[in-house]
């Protein structure tokens, strides 16, 4: 029978230190990219908020004009 060591998994040669290093590199990469992504997200949200505000203002103006014409 072959001896089974703790460093091997079902796929064969398994290196937990290598996986940890790749995970840390991934997390570090995500942290450095996050400020730009957050800024882009805030820009999108602010532009959407401006769009919604414009739609609401336009709706109020149209309803006001219809009411003024109907009552005037």
Buried (B, 14 or more C-beta within 10 A) or exposed (E): EEEEEEEEEEEEEEEEEEEEEEEEEEEEEEEEEEEEEEEEEEEEEEEEEEEEEEEEEEEEEEEEEEEEEEEE
